[in-house]
Amino acid sequence: MTLELTARDQSMLDGEQGPSAAAAMKILVAFSNAVGARGLLDITGAHIDGCLYHGKAGLDFVERLVEGGGRVQVPTTLNVGSFDLIHPGMVKMPAAEEVPARRLMKAHLELGCQATFTCAPYQTRFRPAFGQQVAWGESNAIVFANSVIGARTNRYGDFIDLCCAMTGRAPAWGLHLSENRRGRILFELDIAEPRDSLFVGVGLIVGQASGDRIPVISGLPRPRDEDQLKALGAAAATTGAVALFHAVGITPEANTPDEAFHGRAPEETIRISQADIDHALSRLSGVADGTPLAAVSLGTPHFSHEEWMRLLPMLREAAPGRGIPIYVNTGRATLTRLQEEGALTGMEAFGLIPVADTCTYVTSILERLDGVVMTNSGKWAHYAPGNIGVTVAFAEMVDCIRSAAAGQVMRGAS
């Protein structure tokens, strides 16, 4: 199959729009040929997952594009980096690593990317609309864009997402095409109570069982807000390769089961009981109630304004003040809004520590790694033990805050 290029694509490939655009198009063409795309399509935006420093190769790639005078062609947001640039000194890193890590974040800005540094670009003014074609990296962002918004993106990894942004094009392949967005496996729920942990548990199960098939979920309680769907998608993308899920009667491409499956029958049906949910969640916690607590970490994916509005009254009511830090990872746009509203005034007395631009499970922010850290995030609970070596206790947000006030793990308090 030959990849069809437009005259503008060919012009870019031939170097007529500069060496950086040519390099990006060359990589994009090779990738498109590898996945069997017939052509390229225009995108309205991109989200880049390459700001987190993993070594010299990533920095060299971006700096080469900068040196070639490269600029992104569409509005392009940036995922978290290795630093909280708003709160200097929070991240503890040797200077030999800090210099290139900071440089990597800066180099993306020199390409014309937006200084969002958030894993939740859908919470910014650059949120795409239903049906828009985008090229996003970052697993939770991808599944949210496809599922909750109904925008269209594949799971783009480091470098490919940036090549799409540099050219304004993406391969016409995968989830960009309507025929590939059909549900294939059905999950049936019979659980009425829409607690936050339910959505996390469903996501964990769906991710693990779906493989490369698009899941359809029926019987999911109507969510309180899109943050519960965010938690479901993040968990599904953590335990599996889910880039799109359909929730019947809830997500925009699944008004009915027939619409979600494009008129076909599911290949497999799996029932999810409360016992299944409890089992999936129990695997996130190997910690008994009453265990001394070292810290709380919330906001993976980044806390939305709505989540902050639920958290702050909990802090005032529980009044934690035992020296147990409550880290909340959030986007800088959300943090700026909260500061302008005066919402965080006095909250440090309760141990609140806002973290922007990065996340506590990908870099060294937590002061103590020798104790238990509580979280309401399935993604954080899944990755933190391997990434930073902590022991995790998963719970509802209200239990996390009450535990911080008590100084020990307490669940089922709500």
C-alpha positions in Angstrom: 0.0 0.0 0.0 1.5 3.4 -1.0 1.1 6.3 1.2 -0.6 9.2 -0.6 0.9 12.6 0.1 -0.5 16.0 -0.8 1.6 18.6 -2.5 2.1 20.4 0.8 3.2 17.1 2.5 5.7 16.5 -0.3 7.0 20.1 -0.1 7.6 19.5 3.6 9.3 16.2 3.0 11.5 17.8 0.3 12.8 20.4 2.8 11.0 23.4 1.2 9.6 24.4 4.6 12.8 24.0 6.6 15.0 21.1 7.9 12.9 20.5 11.1 9.6 20.2 9.2 11.4 17.8 6.7 12.8 15.7 9.6 9.4 15.5 11.2 7.6 14.6 8.0 10.2 11.9 7.1 9.6 10.2 10.5 5.8 10.6 10.1 5.9 9.1 6.7 7.9 6.1 7.9 5.5 5.6 10.8 2.5 5.9 8.6 3.9 3.3 6.2 4.6 1.0 9.1 1.0 1.1 10.3 -0.5 0.8 6.9 -2.1 4.3 6.6 -3.3 5.3 3.1 -2.7 8.9 3.7 -2.4 11.8 6.2 -5.1 13.9 7.7 -5.2 17.4 9.2 -5.2 17.8 13.0 -6.5 20.7 15.0 -4.2 20.2 18.0 -1.6 18.0 19.6 -0.5 17.0 23.1 3.2 16.1 23.7 4.2 13.5 26.2 8.0 14.0 25.8 8.7 16.6 28.4 9.7 14.1 31.1 13.5 13.7 31.0 14.5 10.0 30.5 17.9 10.6 28.9 19.9 12.4 26.4 18.2 11.0 23.3 14.9 12.8 23.9 16.7 16.1 24.6 18.9 15.8 21.5 15.8 15.1 19.3 13.9 18.2 20.5 17.0 20.5 20.4 17.7 19.4 16.8 14.2 20.5 15.8 14.8 23.8 17.6 18.2 24.3 15.9 16.5 23.7 12.5 14.1 26.6 13.2 11.1 24.3 13.8 7.7 25.4 15.0 4.6 23.5 15.7 1.8 24.0 13.2 -1.2 23.5 15.5 -2.0 24.5 19.1 0.1 22.1 21.1 -0.1 21.4 24.8 2.7 19.8 26.9 2.5 17.0 29.3 4.2 17.0 32.7 7.9 17.5 33.0 10.4 16.5 35.6 10.0 19.8 37.5 7.5 22.0 39.2 8.6 25.2 37.6 6.2 27.2 39.8 7.5 25.9 43.1 11.4 25.8 42.7 13.2 23.5 45.1 10.3 21.1 45.5 11.9 18.4 43.3 15.1 16.9 44.6 17.5 16.0 41.8 21.2 16.0 41.2 22.4 19.0 39.2 23.7 16.8 36.4 20.2 15.6 35.8 18.4 18.9 36.6 20.1 20.9 33.9 19.0 18.7 30.9 15.6 18.1 32.5 14.9 21.8 32.7 16.3 22.3 29.2 14.0 19.7 27.8 10.9 21.6 29.1 12.3 24.9 27.7 13.1 23.4 24.3 9.5 22.4 23.8 8.5 26.0 24.5 11.0 27.2 21.9 9.1 25.1 19.3 6.0 27.1 20.0 4.3 24.6 22.4 2.0 26.0 25.2 3.4 25.9 28.7 0.6 23.8 30.1 2.7 21.0 31.6 -0.4 19.0 32.5 -1.5 15.4 31.9 -5.1 16.7 31.6 -5.0 19.0 28.6 -8.8 18.6 28.4 -9.0 20.9 31.4 -7.4 23.7 29.5 -8.7 26.2 26.9 -7.1 23.9 24.3 -9.7 21.1 24.9 -10.9 19.7 21.5 -14.5 19.4 20.4 -16.4 16.3 19.4 -15.2 14.8 16.2 -12.0 16.9 15.9 -8.9 15.1 14.8 -5.9 15.5 17.2 -2.6 13.8 17.9 -2.2 13.2 21.7 0.3 11.4 23.8 -0.3 10.4 27.5 -2.5 7.5 28.1 -5.2 9.1 30.3 -5.5 12.1 28.0 -5.9 9.9 25.0 -8.7 7.8 26.5 -10.4 10.9 27.8 -10.3 12.6 24.4 -11.7 9.6 22.5 -14.2 8.5 25.0 -15.6 11.4 27.0 -15.2 14.1 24.4 -15.5 12.1 21.3 -12.4 13.7 19.7 -10.2 11.3 17.7 -6.6 10.3 18.4 -4.5 7.2 18.4 -2.1 6.3 21.2 0.9 8.4 20.1 4.2 7.8 21.8 7.1 10.1 22.3 8.5 11.8 19.1 5.5 10.7 16.9 3.2 13.1 18.7 5.7 15.9 18.2 6.1 15.0 14.5 2.4 15.3 14.1 2.4 18.7 15.8 5.4 19.9 13.6 3.5 19.0 10.4 -0.1 19.5 11.5 -0.8 16.0 10.1 -1.4 12.5 11.4 -1.8 9.1 9.7 -5.3 8.3 8.6 -5.4 5.1 10.6 -6.8 3.5 13.7 -9.1 5.6 15.9 -9.0 8.5 13.5 -11.4 6.5 11.3 -15.0 5.8 12.2 -15.0 2.1 11.3 -12.2 1.5 13.8 -14.1 3.0 16.8 -16.6 0.1 17.0 -17.0 -1.6 20.4 -16.0 -5.3 20.4 -16.3 -6.5 24.0 -19.2 -5.9 26.4 -18.9 -5.4 30.2 -22.2 -5.5 32.1 -22.6 -3.9 35.5 -25.4 -4.2 38.0 -24.1 -1.8 40.6 -26.1 1.3 41.5 -23.9 3.3 43.9 -21.7 5.7 41.8 -18.8 6.1 44.3 -15.5 7.3 42.9 -13.8 4.0 43.7 -16.4 2.2 41.5 -15.2 4.0 38.4 -11.6 3.2 39.3 -12.4 -0.5 39.9 -14.3 -0.7 36.6 -11.4 0.8 34.8 -8.9 -1.6 36.3 -11.0 -4.6 35.2 -11.8 -3.3 31.8 -8.2 -2.4 31.0 -7.0 -5.9 32.1 -9.6 -7.8 30.2 -10.0 -5.9 27.0 -6.6 -6.5 25.3 -6.6 -4.6 22.0 -10.5 -4.6 21.8 -12.6 -1.5 22.4 -14.8 -2.0 25.5 -18.4 -1.1 25.8 -19.7 -0.7 29.4 -23.5 -1.1 30.1 -25.1 -0.4 33.4 -22.5 2.1 34.5 -24.2 4.5 37.0 -24.5 8.0 35.6 -21.4 9.8 36.8 -21.5 12.8 39.1 -19.1 14.6 36.7 -16.5 13.9 34.1 -13.9 13.4 36.7 -15.3 10.0 37.5 -15.0 9.1 33.8 -11.5 10.5 33.9 -10.7 8.1 36.7 -12.2 5.1 34.8 -10.3 5.9 31.6 -7.0 6.5 33.5 -7.3 3.1 35.3 -8.2 1.3 32.0 -5.2 2.8 30.2 -3.0 1.9 33.2 -3.8 -1.8 33.4 -4.3 -2.2 29.6 -4.0 -0.5 26.2 -7.4 1.1 26.2 -7.6 4.2 24.1 -11.3 4.4 23.8 -14.3 3.0 25.8 -18.0 3.4 25.3 -20.3 3.8 28.3 -23.9 3.2 27.1 -26.1 6.2 27.6 -23.2 8.3 28.9 -20.4 8.8 26.3 -21.2 10.5 23.1 -20.8 7.6 20.6 -22.8 5.1 22.7 -26.4 6.4 23.1 -27.4 2.8 22.7 -25.6 -0.6 22.7 -26.3 -0.9 19.0 -24.6 2.5 18.3 -21.6 1.5 20.4 -21.2 -1.8 18.5 -22.0 -0.3 15.1 -24.9 -2.8 14.8 -22.9 -5.9 15.4 -22.8 -8.3 18.3 -20.1 -8.2 21.0 -17.3 -10.8 20.6 -17.4 -11.5 24.3 -19.6 -10.4 27.3 -18.2 -10.1 30.9 -20.3 -9.4 33.9 -18.8 -7.2 36.7 -20.1 -7.6 40.2 -19.4 -5.7 43.4 -17.1 -8.5 44.5 -15.1 -8.1 41.3 -14.7 -4.4 42.0 -13.7 -5.0 45.6 -11.1 -7.6 44.5 -9.6 -5.3 41.8 -9.3 -2.4 44.3 -7.8 -4.6 47.0 -4.9 -5.3 44.8 -4.0 -1.6 44.9 -3.5 -1.8 48.7 -1.5 -4.2 50.8 -2.0 -2.1 53.9 -4.2 -2.7 56.9 -6.3 0.0 58.5 -4.5 1.5 61.5 -1.1 1.5 59.7 0.7 4.8 60.4 0.5 7.2 57.4 3.4 9.2 55.9 1.6 11.2 53.2 -1.4 11.6 50.9 -1.1 12.1 47.2 -4.1 13.2 45.1 -4.5 14.3 41.5 -3.2 11.6 39.1 -4.5 12.6 36.5 -4.3 16.2 37.5 -7.0 17.6 39.8 -9.7 19.6 38.1 -11.2 22.7 39.6 -14.3 20.7 40.4 -12.2 18.2 42.4 -10.6 21.0 44.3 -14.0 22.4 45.2 -14.8 18.9 46.7 -11.5 18.6 48.5 -11.3 22.0 50.2 -14.4 21.6 52.4 -13.2 18.1 53.4 -9.9 19.7 54.6 -11.8 22.3 56.6 -14.1 19.7 58.2 -11.4 17.1 59.0 -8.8 19.8 59.9 -5.7 17.6 59.4 -2.7 19.1 61.0 -0.5 16.3 62.3 2.4 17.1 59.9 1.2 14.7 57.3 1.6 16.3 53.9 -1.3 16.2 51.4 0.2 16.6 47.9 -2.3 17.6 45.2 -1.0 17.3 41.6 -2.7 19.8 39.4 -2.3 21.8 36.1 -0.9 25.3 36.4 -4.0 26.8 34.7 -6.2 25.3 37.4 -3.7 26.4 40.2 -3.7 30.0 38.8 -7.5 30.0 38.9 -7.6 28.8 42.5 -5.1 31.4 43.5 -7.0 34.2 41.8 -10.2 33.0 43.6 -8.3 33.0 47.0 -9.5 29.4 47.4 -6.2 28.1 48.8 -5.7 30.8 51.4 -4.8 29.3 54.8 -4.9 25.7 53.4 -1.2 25.1 54.1 -2.2 24.8 57.8 -3.9 21.5 56.9 -0.8 20.2 55.3 -1.9 21.0 51.7 1.0 21.1 49.2 -0.1 21.9 45.6 2.2 20.4 42.9 2.1 21.8 39.4 3.9 20.9 36.1 4.8 17.4 37.2 3.5 14.5 39.4 4.6 12.9 42.6 4.9 9.4 41.1 7.3 10.3 38.4 9.8 12.5 40.2 11.3 12.9 43.7 9.0 15.2 45.6 7.7 13.2 48.6 9.8 13.9 51.7 9.3 10.4 53.1 9.4 7.2 51.1 9.6 4.9 54.2 5.9 5.0 55.1 2.5 4.4 53.6 1.1 6.9 51.1 -2.7 7.1 50.6 -4.2 8.0 47.3 -7.6 8.0 45.6 -6.0 7.5 42.2 -5.9 4.0 40.6 -3.1 5.2 38.3 -1.0 6.5 41.2 -1.5 3.4 43.2 -0.5 1.2 40.3 2.7 3.0 39.3 4.1 4.6 42.5 5.4 1.4 44.1 7.6 0.6 41.1 8.5 4.2 40.2 9.4 5.6 43.6 9.4 2.6 45.9 6.5 3.5 48.3 3.8 1.4 49.9 0.4 2.5 48.8 -3.1 2.5 50.4 -6.0 3.2 48.0 -9.2 4.8 49.3 -11.9 7.3 48.6 -10.8 10.9 48.8 -12.7 11.6 52.0 -11.0 8.6 53.6 -7.6 9.9 52.5 -8.3 13.3 54.3 -9.7 11.7 57.4 -6.7 9.4 57.6 -4.4 12.4 57.3 -6.2 13.9 60.3 -5.9 10.7 62.3 -2.3 9.9 61.3 -3.2 6.4 60.2 -4.9 4.6 57.4 -8.7 4.7 57.9 -11.1 3.4 55.2 -14.9 3.1 55.1 -15.3 6.3 57.1 -17.7 7.9 54.7 
